[in-house]
Amino acid sequence: MSTSSARADGATTRLATGIRVEKDSPTIELMGALEELAAWIAVLADDPSAPEEGRLLATVENDLHELLRQVAAPGTPLLSPPYVQRLGALMDEMERQLPPAPSGALPGGSPRAAFTAVARSVCRRAERRLVSHGEIDGDLAATHGVAYLNRLGDLLEQVARLANRGAGGRPRSFDRRLSLADIPPLG
């Protein structure tokens, strides 16, 4: 076995700056969550039933790729205010197309909404990993990367609501009658 392949199979991996980190380091955990999120965004973007959202999500895919590149270079500021502002503008545009969000909504209602719920869950995990990563790599948690992922999670909730509306799906709501819990309902 060559030396380079032995290194590739070790317990460390090399970041863009040449630094080697453990394969289970917070940086690699974050990169994995971002890659998984990008894959779910690709599933949604490639859905021919929603070409308008596909174009919007293609922009998100590019943003996530940029964020991944920045995470792989420790010390690099993550995204910038224009990324967050653009996502906010897209959210405002979507929000105008939707009625108020129902309270107690559960994931699903249509296959596209269910896939979007998975993407949103992965997005929230990536956001948590980015906060943890910031505690290790300087004060990166205060950067715009966290704000971007937070807004992206909200945007994905809107995408799910649009998916249900477009597919005639009905969002499911929490039903206390289906619970086996003996605790009284809140509120």
C-alpha positions in Angstrom: 0.0 0.0 0.0 1.3 3.4 -0.9 2.0 6.1 1.8 -0.6 8.4 0.4 -3.4 5.7 0.5 -2.4 4.7 4.0 -2.8 8.4 5.1 -6.2 8.6 3.3 -7.4 5.6 5.3 -6.3 7.0 8.7 -8.4 8.6 11.3 -7.7 12.1 10.1 -8.6 14.1 7.1 -7.0 17.2 5.5 -8.9 20.5 5.3 -8.5 23.0 2.5 -5.7 24.9 4.5 -3.7 21.6 4.9 -4.6 21.2 8.5 -5.3 17.6 9.5 -8.3 17.0 11.8 -9.9 13.9 13.3 -12.6 12.4 11.1 -15.1 12.9 13.9 -14.0 16.5 14.7 -16.7 19.2 15.0 -15.5 20.6 11.7 -16.0 17.3 9.8 -19.4 16.8 11.6 -20.4 20.2 10.4 -19.2 19.6 6.9 -21.1 16.3 6.8 -24.4 18.0 8.0 -23.9 20.6 5.3 -23.3 18.0 2.6 -26.4 16.1 3.7 -28.4 19.3 3.6 -27.1 20.1 0.1 -28.2 16.6 -1.0 -31.7 17.1 0.3 -31.9 20.6 -1.3 -30.9 18.9 -4.6 -33.8 16.4 -4.2 -36.2 19.3 -3.8 -34.6 21.5 -6.6 -34.7 18.6 -9.1 -38.4 18.0 -8.6 -40.0 18.9 -12.0 -43.4 19.6 -10.3 -41.9 22.8 -8.8 -39.7 24.5 -11.3 -40.0 28.0 -9.7 -38.8 26.7 -6.4 -36.2 24.6 -8.2 -34.5 27.8 -9.4 -34.6 29.3 -5.9 -33.2 26.2 -4.4 -30.4 26.1 -7.0 -29.3 29.4 -5.5 -29.4 27.8 -2.0 -27.3 24.9 -3.3 -24.6 27.3 -4.4 -24.7 29.2 -1.1 -24.3 25.9 0.8 -21.3 25.0 -1.4 -19.7 28.3 -0.6 -20.4 27.8 3.1 -18.8 24.3 2.9 -15.7 25.8 1.2 -15.4 28.4 4.0 -15.8 25.8 6.8 -13.0 23.8 5.2 -10.7 26.8 5.6 -10.7 27.4 9.4 -10.7 31.1 10.4 -12.6 32.1 7.2 -15.6 34.3 7.8 -18.7 32.4 6.9 -20.9 33.9 4.3 -21.7 37.6 4.4 -24.8 39.9 5.0 -25.9 39.8 1.4 -26.4 36.0 1.5 -28.7 36.4 4.5 -30.5 39.4 3.0 -31.1 37.6 -0.3 -32.6 34.6 1.6 -34.8 37.0 3.6 -36.1 38.6 0.4 -36.9 35.2 -1.0 -38.8 34.3 2.2 -40.8 37.5 2.1 -41.8 36.7 -1.5 -42.9 33.2 -0.5 -44.7 34.4 2.6 -46.9 36.6 0.4 -48.2 33.5 -1.4 -49.2 31.7 1.9 -51.9 32.0 4.4 -50.9 32.2 8.1 -49.0 29.1 9.3 -51.2 26.7 11.3 -50.1 26.0 14.9 -49.3 22.5 15.9 -48.5 21.4 12.3 -46.7 18.0 11.9 -44.4 17.2 9.0 -45.8 15.9 5.8 -49.2 16.3 4.1 -47.7 15.4 0.7 -44.5 13.6 -0.4 -42.7 16.9 -1.3 -43.7 18.4 2.0 -42.3 15.4 3.8 -39.0 15.5 1.9 -38.8 19.2 2.8 -39.4 18.4 6.4 -36.4 16.1 6.3 -34.3 18.9 4.7 -35.4 21.3 7.4 -34.4 18.9 10.1 -31.0 18.4 8.6 -30.7 22.2 8.2 -31.4 22.7 11.9 -28.7 20.1 12.8 -26.2 21.9 10.5 -27.1 25.1 12.3 -26.4 23.5 15.7 -23.2 22.1 14.4 -22.1 25.5 13.1 -22.8 27.0 16.5 -20.6 24.3 18.2 -17.9 24.8 15.5 -17.9 28.5 16.3 -17.1 27.8 19.9 -14.0 25.9 18.7 -12.8 27.9 15.7 -12.8 31.4 17.2 -16.0 33.3 17.3 -17.4 32.1 14.0 -20.7 31.5 15.7 -21.3 35.2 15.5 -21.0 35.2 11.7 -23.7 35.3 9.1 -23.5 31.5 8.5 -25.7 30.8 11.6 -28.2 33.5 10.5 -28.2 32.0 7.0 -29.0 28.5 8.2 -31.6 29.7 10.6 -33.4 31.6 7.8 -33.0 28.6 5.5 -34.8 26.4 8.0 -37.7 28.9 8.0 -37.7 29.1 4.2 -37.9 25.3 4.0 -41.0 25.4 6.2 -42.5 27.7 3.7 -41.5 25.4 0.8 -43.3 22.6 2.6 -46.4 24.7 3.0 -46.4 25.6 -0.7 -45.9 22.0 -1.6 -49.0 21.0 0.3 -51.0 23.8 -1.3 -49.8 22.9 -4.8 -50.4 19.1 -4.3 -53.7 19.5 -2.6 -52.2 18.0 0.5 -53.4 18.8 3.9 -51.0 19.5 6.7 -51.3 17.2 9.6 -51.8 18.7 13.0 -51.1 17.3 16.4 -54.1 15.3 17.7 -54.1 14.9 21.5 -56.7 12.1 21.1 -54.0 9.9 19.5 -51.6 10.3 22.4 -51.2 7.7 25.1 -49.8 10.2 27.5 -51.6 10.7 30.8 -50.5 14.3 31.1 -53.1 17.1 30.8 -52.8 19.2 27.6 -50.8 22.4 27.8 -52.7 25.7 27.6 
